[in-house]
Amino acid sequence: MGESRMVSPVDRFAEFCQELLILDNGRPFVVQPFQRTMLEPFFAGARESVSVLPKGNGKTTLTAAVALHELVSTTEAEIIVVAASRDQATILLDAVRGFVRRNPALARRLTATQRTVTYPRLGGRLRVLSADVNTSDGTLPTLALVDELHRHKSPELYTLLRDGLGKR
């Protein structure tokens, strides 16, 4: 009898990427071994993960893929993207919108606007928030993506979002 292989959450994510996500060069998004290693704690249920990579290593693309995967696989997902500036946070949102635009099946199911991507079937949304902690009270995300934390004026927003994760 053949051995059945358990498929890890990271393997399922990598399959999702390769099968559904098209890069802007027209090629499928293949998760690299170092990216898989980076994502293992996240997919094993770690409450928070920090990635520190030099520019040009695909951090935005990978993070956009994680956000999109959460959106299409979690009922009533509430994904928050913040950065030191709204323009910086929008870069990640643009990467998600690009994945949606380049795959007709995703484009039929997801709705993209200036600051959100929604998945009506599961009632989920991904949105960009201002880095202003005063406008983020009451936010209870299923996933919070904080870009360039070192550029934030204070750790308050990060703390607010992190603490909100446990409440959903």
C-alpha positions as CSV (number, residue, x, y, z in Angstrom):
1,M,0.0,0.0,0.0
2,G,1.2,3.5,-0.8
3,E,2.0,5.9,2.0
4,S,-0.3,8.8,2.5
5,R,1.5,12.1,2.9
6,M,0.2,14.7,5.3
7,V,0.1,18.1,3.6
8,S,1.2,20.8,5.9
9,P,-0.5,24.2,6.0
10,V,2.7,25.7,4.4
11,D,2.4,23.2,1.6
12,R,-1.3,24.0,1.1
13,F,-0.4,27.7,1.0
14,A,2.4,27.1,-1.5
15,E,0.0,25.1,-3.7
16,F,-2.5,28.0,-3.5
17,C,0.2,30.4,-4.7
18,Q,1.4,28.3,-7.5
19,E,-2.1,27.4,-8.8
20,L,-3.9,30.7,-8.4
21,L,-1.4,33.6,-8.1
22,I,0.2,35.1,-11.2
23,L,3.1,37.5,-10.8
24,D,3.3,40.7,-12.9
25,N,5.8,38.9,-15.2
26,G,3.0,36.4,-16.1
27,R,4.6,33.5,-14.2
28,P,3.0,31.6,-11.3
29,F,4.1,32.6,-7.8
30,V,6.3,29.9,-6.5
31,V,7.1,30.1,-2.8
32,Q,10.8,29.8,-2.3
33,P,12.3,27.5,0.4
34,F,13.5,30.4,2.6
35,Q,9.9,31.8,2.4
36,R,8.5,28.5,3.5
37,T,10.8,28.5,6.5
38,M,9.8,32.0,7.3
39,L,6.1,31.1,7.2
40,E,6.2,27.9,9.2
41,P,5.6,29.6,12.6
42,F,2.7,31.6,11.1
43,F,0.9,28.6,9.7
44,A,1.6,26.6,12.9
45,G,-0.5,29.2,14.8
46,A,2.1,31.7,16.1
47,R,0.2,34.7,17.3
48,E,2.7,37.1,15.7
49,S,5.6,36.7,13.2
50,V,8.2,39.2,12.3
51,S,10.1,39.1,9.0
52,V,13.2,41.1,8.5
53,L,14.5,41.0,5.0
54,P,16.5,43.3,2.8
55,K,14.7,45.1,0.0
56,G,14.1,43.1,-3.1
57,N,13.5,39.7,-1.5
58,G,9.8,39.5,-2.3
59,K,8.5,40.5,1.2
60,T,5.6,42.5,-0.2
61,T,4.6,39.8,-2.7
62,L,4.7,37.1,-0.1
63,T,2.8,39.2,2.4
64,A,0.1,40.0,-0.2
65,A,-0.2,36.3,-1.0
66,V,-0.7,35.5,2.7
67,A,-3.3,38.2,3.0
68,L,-5.2,36.9,0.0
69,H,-5.0,33.3,1.2
70,E,-6.5,34.4,4.5
71,L,-9.3,36.3,2.7
72,V,-10.4,33.4,0.6
73,S,-10.0,30.7,3.3
74,T,-11.4,32.3,6.5
75,T,-15.0,33.0,7.1
76,E,-15.6,36.7,7.9
77,A,-11.9,37.4,7.6
78,E,-10.9,40.9,8.7
79,I,-7.4,41.7,7.4
80,I,-5.8,45.0,8.3
81,V,-2.8,46.4,6.5
82,V,-1.0,49.3,8.1
83,A,2.3,51.1,7.5
84,A,3.9,54.3,8.6
85,S,2.0,56.0,5.8
86,R,-1.2,55.0,4.0
87,D,0.7,55.2,0.7
88,Q,3.2,52.5,1.9
89,A,0.3,50.3,3.1
90,T,-1.4,50.7,-0.3
91,I,1.7,49.1,-2.0
92,L,0.7,45.8,-0.4
93,L,-3.0,46.3,-1.3
94,D,-1.9,47.0,-4.9
95,A,0.0,43.6,-4.9
96,V,-3.2,41.9,-3.7
97,R,-5.3,43.7,-6.4
98,G,-2.7,42.6,-9.0
99,F,-3.1,39.0,-8.1
100,V,-6.9,39.3,-8.3
101,R,-6.8,41.2,-11.6
102,R,-4.4,38.6,-13.2
103,N,-6.6,35.6,-12.4
104,P,-10.1,35.7,-13.9
105,A,-11.5,33.2,-11.3
106,L,-10.4,35.5,-8.5
107,A,-11.6,38.6,-10.3
108,R,-15.1,37.1,-10.5
109,R,-15.2,36.3,-6.8
110,L,-13.5,39.3,-5.2
111,T,-14.3,42.9,-5.3
112,A,-11.4,45.5,-5.2
113,T,-11.9,49.2,-4.4
114,Q,-9.4,51.9,-3.6
115,R,-8.8,50.8,0.0
116,T,-10.4,47.3,0.2
117,V,-10.6,43.9,-1.3
118,T,-13.7,41.9,-0.3
119,Y,-14.8,38.3,-0.6
120,P,-18.6,38.4,-0.3
121,R,-19.1,34.6,-0.3
122,L,-17.3,34.3,3.0
123,G,-18.0,37.8,4.2
124,G,-14.4,38.8,4.5
125,R,-12.4,42.0,3.7
126,L,-8.9,43.2,3.5
127,R,-8.5,46.9,4.1
128,V,-5.8,49.6,4.5
129,L,-5.9,51.7,7.7
130,S,-4.3,54.9,8.5
131,A,-1.2,54.6,10.8
132,D,-3.0,56.9,13.2
133,V,-3.7,54.8,16.3
134,N,-6.7,57.1,17.2
135,T,-8.7,55.9,14.2
136,S,-8.1,52.2,14.8
137,D,-9.8,51.6,18.1
138,G,-12.3,48.7,18.0
139,T,-10.5,46.9,15.2
140,L,-10.6,43.2,15.7
141,P,-8.6,41.6,12.8
142,T,-8.2,38.0,12.0
143,L,-4.9,39.0,10.4
144,A,-2.9,42.3,10.9
145,L,-0.1,43.1,8.6
146,V,2.2,45.9,9.8
147,D,4.7,47.0,7.2
148,E,8.0,48.8,8.2
149,L,7.3,48.8,11.9
150,H,10.6,50.6,12.5
151,R,9.2,53.7,10.7
152,H,6.1,54.0,12.9
153,K,6.1,57.0,15.3
154,S,5.3,54.7,18.2
155,P,4.5,51.0,18.9
156,E,0.9,51.9,19.9
157,L,-0.9,50.8,16.7
158,Y,1.1,47.5,16.6
159,T,0.1,46.8,20.2
160,L,-3.6,47.8,19.5
161,L,-3.8,45.4,16.5
162,R,-1.9,42.6,18.2
163,D,-4.2,42.8,21.2
164,G,-7.3,42.8,19.0
165,L,-6.2,39.5,17.4
166,G,-7.0,37.6,20.5
167,K,-10.6,38.9,20.7
168,R,-12.1,37.4,17.6
